[in-house]
Each structure stands twice: as C-alpha cells, then as structure tokens.
Amino acid sequence: MPEQNVSSPWKRFWDRGGFWKALLLAAAYYALYQLIAVGVFFSIGQLGGPAGSPLNVLLTTGLPIALGGVLLVAFAWSIGWLRELFGPQPIRGRGWMWIAVAVVLITNIARFASLDYAAAGFAVVAAWLLTSLFIGFAEELLTRGFVVNLMRRAGHSEIVVAVASAGIFAAMHAANAFGGQPLLATALQVGYTFAFGICMYLALRVTGNIIWPILLHASTDPSIFLLSAYPGAGPLTPLAGLGNIVVVITGLVLLIFIRGRVTAKTEPAPQFAS
C-alpha cells in the first residue's frame, strides 16, 4: 500500500504564504509576547530589584523575549519549517549588500567604544549582551525568518519581501507609543527600525543564513541601550552619536537596488492509497 503524502491543513495554510498571514503571525506573536511580559512582571518581576539592575534586565526584558523565541521555534516545528528557516537562503546575495553589514557593524563598534564601562559595570553589560541575544533571535526569526519565507512562498519579488519584513518589524515598535513613549520618539524609532530592518534583510541575503543577522542584531541593541544610559568619551564618540542616522540613510538608499525573486514553492498534490 503506497504511503500517504498529505500535510495537515495547519501546515498547508502557512505553506501557501502571503502578506496577510505574515501580518497575522506578527500580531499573534506580539500579543503573546505582551501577555508573557505582563505575567513575568507581576509574578517574579519584583525579584529583579531596581530598574536597570542586571537581574531586573534579565527578568523583565530578557526572560519574556526568550520565551517568545521558544514559542517561535515551537511554531516553526509545528509547520515543519525549522530546517528551512535556519538553512541556506534560496537566493544569493550581491557584493554590494556587504555595505549594510559593514555600516551596522562599524556603528555598533563605535558605540561600544564610547561606553563608560566603569559606570555601567560588568554585570550590567553582560546582562544586556545576553538579553540582546534573545531579542536578536526572536525578532530576526519572526521578521527575517517567517515573514521573509511567507512573502517568498507567495511569489513576491525580493524588494517587496524586504519592505514587508522591515515594515512589520517597524510596526511592532510603533506600539511603544501605547506604553507612554512620546509620539515623536516613537516616529523616529519606527523610521530607524524600518531602515535597520532593510539592513538586516541584506545581511540575510549576503551571508546566506539567518544566524548572522541574529548576531548582528544582538550586537546592535546593547550598544544603543548602554550608550544611552552610560555615555562615555572617546575618539569614536562622534560616529557613535551619528550611528542611527548613518544606518537610516544606508538602509533607505540600498533598498532601491534590491532585485530578484524566489520561485514560489508549491505543495505536492496529495497521494492517497488506492
């Protein structure tokens, strides 16, 4: 008797891809992440001590995003996408895409070189580095993993894939306005995260594996958070101060050069035993 080759309706739904499914997944993830964050805050958040302390950073920021990453991995497993998401990219990058990687890396180095490490302390720096690894993993897996894959499966061109990935990434940060962040600061953050998202897409393309944008993202957030809290002085301080502007210009300019398309994947026709 021939073996049946039928995927579940759940898997077939996601395998067909599409922008609205990418938006649905991002919204569902964000809602679940917020629930986790609230639950952690009210259950064990008080154990972390004062805001900004190492344990507080790990418990109230690191733990919720780490659990969010676990949810994303579980979801990828449920639809059979783990190997696809963490495997080689189906389309090759171009040499000019390394510009995005270099710009982000150089601005991150400039920020780290401009920190007042004596004021911050080893424990705070280490806590933010670990927490940012969780942030990079979860946010890149969602936006440069799932969103990119869903858009490609729907047959969209790579420039549309990049815009959707960066746009959803930026939209998730727009919700910070509901948490009391000033509207102007939120608008600036949305603009930055969109351009940064384009740079991360280019990093995905040119390196060929999602691990590298995860690590690049993981080195970006702590450099920003720590520099804002513990600014120091040094020869790279002017570049560190202009880092966000440089990333925005780089992302928006390089966006117009993105080309290519991945052939949409089709689900094989079901074969039933006769």
N, C-alpha and C positions, 0 to 999 in steps of 0.2 A: 504494500500500500504506500503510495507516494506521501512524503511528509508535507504537511500543510505549511504554506508560506504566507501567513496572514498576520499583519501587525494589528495592534489594538486600535480602536477608534481614537483613544487618547494620543497615541503616537502619530497616527495619520493626521490628526488635526494640526499638530505642531510641525510635522514634516512638510506640509504644504506652504508654510511660511506666510509672510505678509506683514505690512507695516502695522495694521491694527492689532495683530497678535503680539508684535514686539511692544506696542504701547500697553496692551493688556498685561503682559508679563511684567513690564517695568512698574506699572501701577500696583499690581498684586504684590510684587516684591517690596515696594516702598511701604505699602500698608502693613505688611507682615513685619517688616523691619521696625516700623514705628511702634507696633504692639510689643515687640520684643524689647525695644529700648525702654518703653514705659514700664514693662514688667520687671526688667532688671533694676531700673531706678528705684521703684517702690519696694522691691524685695531685698536687694542687697546693696543698693547704691549708697546707703548711709555708711556701709563698712569701708568705703573708699577714702574717707577723710575729706579734707578741704578740696575745693575745686582746683584743678591743675596739679595736684599731687600725683606721684607715679601710680599709686593704686587706684586713685579716682579716675585717671585717664584710662587705665586698663579695664576697670569695671564698667564705667558709664559710657565709654566710647568704643574701646576695643572689643569687649565681650559681645555687645549686640551685633556689631558688624561681622564678627567672627561667626556667630550663629546664623546670620544672614547668608554668609558664604556657604555654610553647611547646607542650608535649605536649597541654595542654587545647585550645589553638587548633587543633592538628592533628586532634584528635578531633572537635571541632565541625565542621571542614571535611569530615571523612570521613563524617559523617551529614547534612551539608547544613544545619546549624543556625547558621552564623555570622551571617547576616542576622537571624535570629530572636532570637538571644541579645543582639545589640548594637543591635537596632532598638527601636522604641517598644513599651512594655508593652501587653498586650491588655486591661488593666483599669485604670481611672482610680483615682487616689488621692483622699483626702479632705483637707480643710484641716487637720484636727487632726493628721494624720501629720507635718506640719512640726515638731511638738514634738520628735519623735525626732531629726530633723536638727539642730534648734537646740541641744538638750541636748548631743549629741555634739560639735558644733562649738564650743560655748562651753567645755566642759570641756577640749577639745584646746587651745584658745587659752589657757586658764588654765595648763595645763601648760607650754606653750611660753614663756609669760610668766614662769614661775617657774624656768626653767633657769639654771644658771651657765654661760653661753656662754664665758666666759674659760677656765674649767677644761676644758670639752669641746673647744673649738677648732673652727674652721670645717670642717676636713676630716672630723672625726668626725660632726658634724651633717649635712653633705652626704652622707656615706656612708649614714647611717641613713635620710635622706629618700629617696634613690634605692632603697635596699633595700626600704623600706616600700612604695614604689610597686609593686615586683614582688610583694610579699606581698599588697597590696590587690587587685592584678589577678588573681592566681592564686586566692586564697581566695574572692573575690567571684564570679569566673567559675564556680567549682565550685559554691558553695553558693547564691548568689542567681541564678546563671545556669542551670546544668544541673539542680540539684536542684529549683529552683522550676519549671522547664519540665517536668521529668519528672513532678512531682506534679500540675501543671495538666493535662497530657496524660492523666493517669489519671482526671481528673474530680473531684479533691478540692476541698473548699472552701478559701478563702484562709487561714482560720485554721489549718487542717491543713497547708497549704503552708508557712506561716510557721513553725510549730512544727517541721516536718520539716527545713526549711532551717537553722533555728537549732540544732536538736538535733544534726544531723550535724556542723555547724560546731563545736559544743561538744565532741562526742565525739572529734573529731580532736585536740583539745587535751588530752583526758584521757590520751592516750598519752604525754604528757610524764612521767607517773609512772614509766614504764618506763625513762626516761632518768635516773632518780635524783632527780627533783623530789619534795619531801616531799608526802605524801598530802593534808595539809590545804591546802597551797598549790595543789595540783592541783585539789582540790574547789572552792576559791574561784575559780580560773581558769575552771573549767567553768561555774560559775554566772554569772560575768561574761560569758563568751563567748556563752552562750545568750541572755542579755538583750541584749547588743550585737548579736547576730545578728538579733533581732527588730527592733531599731532600724535595721539595715541593710536588712532586708526593707521596712520602712516607707519608708525613703529611696528604695528601688527603686520602690515604688508611687507615691509622691507626686511624684517627679521624672520618672518615666516612662522612664528609661533607666539601664542598669546602669553607665554611666560614672560617675555621681555617687556611688553607694555605693562604687565602687572608689576614687575620690579621697578620700571621707570616711574610709574605712578606712585609706587610705595616710597620712592625716594623724594617725590615732589611734596607731598602733603606735610611730612615732618619739617622739611626745610621752610615751608611757609608758616606753619603754626609756631615753630620755635623762634623764627626770626621776629615774628610779630610780638612775641612775649619776652624774648631775651635778645634784643638787638645789641650788636657789638660794633666794633670799628675795625677796618682793615682795608687793604688795597682793592678788594673786590666789592666793597660795600656799595659803590655807585651802581655797579652792574646788578647786584642783588636787589637794589631798590627799583630798578627798571625791568626786573625779570618778567613780571606779568605782562607788561606792555610788549616786550620782545616776543613772548610766546603768542600773544594775541595776533600780532602782525604776521608772524611766521605761519600760524595755522590758517588765517584767512587768505594769505597770498598763495600758499601751497595748495589750498583747496581747489583752485581753478585749474590745476594741472592734473588732477586725478582722472584717470581713464581706466577702461576695462570693464569686463562683465564676466561673471562666473555663470556657466550654463546651469540653469535651474535643474535641480535633481528631481527625478520623478519616481514615485513609488511603484515598484513592480506590481503587475496585475496579480491578484490573489489566485492561488492554485489550490483547488480543492481535490480531495481524493475522489476518484470515480468508483 
